[in-house]
Amino acid sequence: MRKLLLILSRPTVALWGTAGASVLYLLSAGPVFWLIWNVRVPDWGISIIYFIYAPLIWTVGNSQVAGEIWRAYAQLWVDVNVGRPATPPRPDPVPPPYLLEVSGILISAWVIWNFVRWVNQRSLTRP
């Protein structure tokens, strides 16, 4: 158990874990989009989905490049040109002021902090 904790506390593991979690978050949006399109999701479920994917919804809505990338990825899961979604569309939730900016700053600071730890760890082990 102690060895496992030592491995998990390494800066390299934290850095790649952060990168992996970010990629998994983005890739998990495809199956959720399929779920919304093919299954009637109750209102409480849609509220949870909107809460979890609020940063992605905001990014896709405010960036033309991100919107095009998202549409291309969503086409892998659902053909939006055929039929209508099973879950009726809802307006995007209005986030509290500065929620996205503050969360983005905190996540960025955490990633930079882990990167600096990783660089320092590597520089200390070299002769």
C-alpha positions in Angstrom: 0.0 0.0 0.0 2.8 2.4 0.9 4.5 1.7 -2.5 1.3 2.5 -4.3 0.9 5.8 -2.5 4.5 6.7 -3.3 3.9 5.9 -7.0 0.7 8.0 -7.1 2.4 10.9 -5.4 5.0 11.3 -8.1 4.7 14.5 -10.2 4.8 12.5 -13.5 1.7 10.4 -12.4 -0.1 13.6 -11.4 0.7 15.3 -14.7 -0.3 12.4 -16.9 -3.3 11.7 -14.7 -4.5 15.2 -15.3 -4.0 14.9 -19.0 -5.8 11.6 -19.1 -8.7 12.8 -17.0 -9.1 15.8 -19.3 -9.1 13.6 -22.4 -11.6 11.2 -20.9 -13.9 14.1 -19.9 -14.0 15.3 -23.5 -14.4 11.8 -25.0 -17.2 11.0 -22.6 -19.4 13.7 -24.1 -20.0 11.6 -27.2 -21.9 8.8 -25.4 -23.8 11.4 -23.4 -24.8 13.0 -26.6 -26.0 9.7 -27.9 -28.0 9.1 -24.7 -29.7 12.5 -25.1 -30.5 11.9 -28.7 -31.8 8.3 -28.4 -33.3 8.1 -24.9 -35.8 10.4 -23.2 -33.8 11.7 -20.2 -35.8 13.1 -17.3 -35.4 16.7 -16.3 -33.3 15.9 -13.3 -30.9 13.9 -15.5 -30.6 16.7 -18.0 -29.8 19.1 -15.1 -27.0 16.9 -14.0 -25.6 16.6 -17.5 -25.8 20.3 -18.0 -24.0 20.8 -14.7 -21.2 18.3 -15.5 -20.7 19.5 -19.1 -21.1 23.3 -18.4 -17.5 24.1 -19.3 -17.8 22.1 -22.6 -21.1 23.7 -23.5 -19.7 27.1 -22.8 -16.6 26.5 -24.9 -18.6 25.0 -27.8 -21.0 27.9 -27.7 -18.3 30.6 -27.6 -15.7 29.3 -29.9 -16.2 28.6 -33.6 -13.3 26.2 -33.9 -14.4 24.2 -30.8 -17.9 24.1 -32.2 -16.8 22.7 -35.5 -14.6 20.1 -33.7 -17.5 19.2 -31.4 -19.9 18.8 -34.4 -17.4 16.5 -36.1 -17.0 14.4 -33.0 -20.8 14.3 -32.3 -21.4 13.0 -35.9 -19.4 9.9 -34.9 -22.1 9.1 -32.3 -25.3 10.4 -33.9 -26.5 11.5 -37.3 -28.1 14.8 -36.4 -29.5 15.2 -39.9 -31.9 12.3 -39.5 -34.7 12.5 -37.0 -35.1 14.5 -33.8 -33.6 14.0 -30.4 -35.7 11.9 -27.9 -35.0 14.5 -25.2 -36.6 17.9 -26.0 -34.1 20.7 -26.1 -33.7 23.0 -23.1 -32.1 26.4 -23.0 -28.6 26.4 -21.8 -28.3 27.0 -18.1 -27.2 30.4 -17.0 -24.1 29.9 -14.9 -23.4 32.0 -11.9 -21.2 35.0 -12.6 -17.5 34.1 -12.9 -18.1 30.4 -12.3 -16.4 29.3 -15.5 -13.6 31.8 -15.2 -12.7 30.9 -11.6 -12.9 27.2 -12.3 -10.7 27.5 -15.4 -8.2 29.5 -13.4 -8.1 27.0 -10.6 -7.7 24.0 -13.0 -5.0 25.8 -15.0 -3.1 26.7 -11.8 -3.3 23.1 -10.6 -2.0 21.8 -14.0 0.9 24.4 -14.0 1.7 23.6 -10.4 2.0 19.8 -11.3 4.0 20.6 -14.3 6.5 22.7 -12.3 6.7 19.9 -9.7 7.4 17.4 -12.5 10.1 19.6 -14.0 11.7 20.2 -10.6 11.7 16.5 -9.8 13.4 15.7 -13.1 16.0 18.4 -12.6 16.9 17.2 -9.1 17.4 13.6 -10.2 19.9 14.4 -13.0 23.6 14.5 -12.2 
